[in-house]
Structure formats: C-alpha cells, structure tokens
Amino acid sequence: MTKAEELAKIHMSWLAKCQCKLKKTALRGVPGDGNAEAEIVLIGEAPGKKEDEGGRPFIGAAGKFLAEMLESVKMKREDIYITNIVKYRPPENRDPTPEEKDACREWLHEELKLINPKLIVFLGRHSMNDFFPDLKISDAHGKLIIKKFIKIPTSHFLPLYHPAAALYNGSMRDILIEDFKKIPLILKKIK
C-alpha cells in the first residue's frame, strides 16, 4: 500500500469515528490534502465556509494567497501537505474550542506520523498553540523551533501568521511573505 493509500484509509477511518461535536453543524469533514511524501506539512486552524463546501483545506481566499506564497518560493500545492488542527468547520468561523481540538488531535497525529515531514509550518496561532501553548505568534513567527515530541516524528517547526491575517491587515502581507521565504532555506539546513 502506498503512503497516499494509507493516508486515504486514515481519513476514511477518522471521518467515521471522530467524535468532534462540530460534525453536527458542518457540512462535511475536511481531511488534510496534498502530497503524502511531502517534506513540508502546513497546519491551519479549521476549515472555513469554502472548505466546508468543497471538502478540501485552504481553497478559499486564504488558500489563494497561500498558493501565491508557494509560487514565490518555487513550490506548488502538489509539493506539500496541508491540513488543520480541527477537521470540521466551527459555526460562523468562530475559534475552535479546546474540546474540538482534542477530538481531532489523534487524527492529526496519525497524518503527521505517516507523512513524517522534515518541517511543520504552523499557519496561525491556533495551530502553533496546539503544540506550543505558551508562545505568542507575534514573538514566534518566522523563527525555527526545534523540539522533540513523543507522538510525532518531526522536530522542526516554523510558526507563521495565518494567510487570512494578511487579507484583513495589509501590513501583515509583507511580514508573511518574508517569513515564508525562509522555508526553502530551513529545508536545506535540515536535509
């Protein structure tokens, strides 16, 4: 079985057994998407309206900006794997609760174990705080964090502002683009 097939099996299993309460209000679960052999996994917060409708992460406005940033470092969406901490859309795009994050956590850990990326990039404070609860995104963005965890094989993490932040705050756009440019350099260092 290929990694892609194993990943599809993980998603099918979790779509059936996940106990997240958001299942009641979301249209569907939105599993991670992309290259099962990726060196980079990007982790966002939760699906938005477009993602809930389409069943794929980052296909709305923030996803378009993310595609631009990937292009700027000579990458495509097919090169990476992208997922969220929570796999179901919170109503009105509110922040996911700790219970909702807990309900989806093992699903995320299974994705990460299988893919075994060299680098995990957090898109926003919610995904970063799920791994590093004491960090502030304003202090940590663009800085490589090296730490071992028991549940996942990766030990290199890069927090970034969420692409949606740049859509609402123009000054964030340049910061995010500059931070994003560090990804290929970091990958070279950890190879």
Phi, psi and omega in degrees: 000132179285165177300320180298319179292321178296320179296316178299321179294318177301313181297316180299317180297312182289327176300327180280319189258349182300133183261016181299130181294340180292345177303330183289332185251338180281156176288323184197165170282148179239090179289169176299165187213142174131204187280117180291346179256014187297146173276341183235131171243127175260133181239121176260197186269294183199160178295147173261193183300310182297320181292320178297320179289318186268343178078014178228144179286148173054057175245001177269206182299317179296325178294324177294318178294321177299318178299320177299317181293321176299315178302322183296339177248024176060041177233162176235165178302327180294343181277340188241176172236136183229136183211183179228159174298313180250136187263000180233145183288125172289143179304139179056024181057030177293166177294141176292146179279162176304323179294321179292321177295317179300319183295332183257355188299314181296326176301310178301314181299322177295320176301311184294320179299315182292312183290320180052059183288160175283328185221135171251127179252121177274128176259089178104168186291328183296314180290320178299313183291342175292332178258324183231080189296338184268355183275150173255133182299327180295333177269325190268341186303138177077004181248128179290134176245131177244118181204141177268139174238151180287319189280342182228149185280337185285144178233006179244126186226140178231108176281137175228159171295154178289139179305330179296330179300323180289335179287330182263342183223101184305326181293335178289333184304310181295320179298314182296318179297316179296317178296321182296326180296345179284341185303307181298325180293318179295317180301318179299321182292325184267000179287000000 
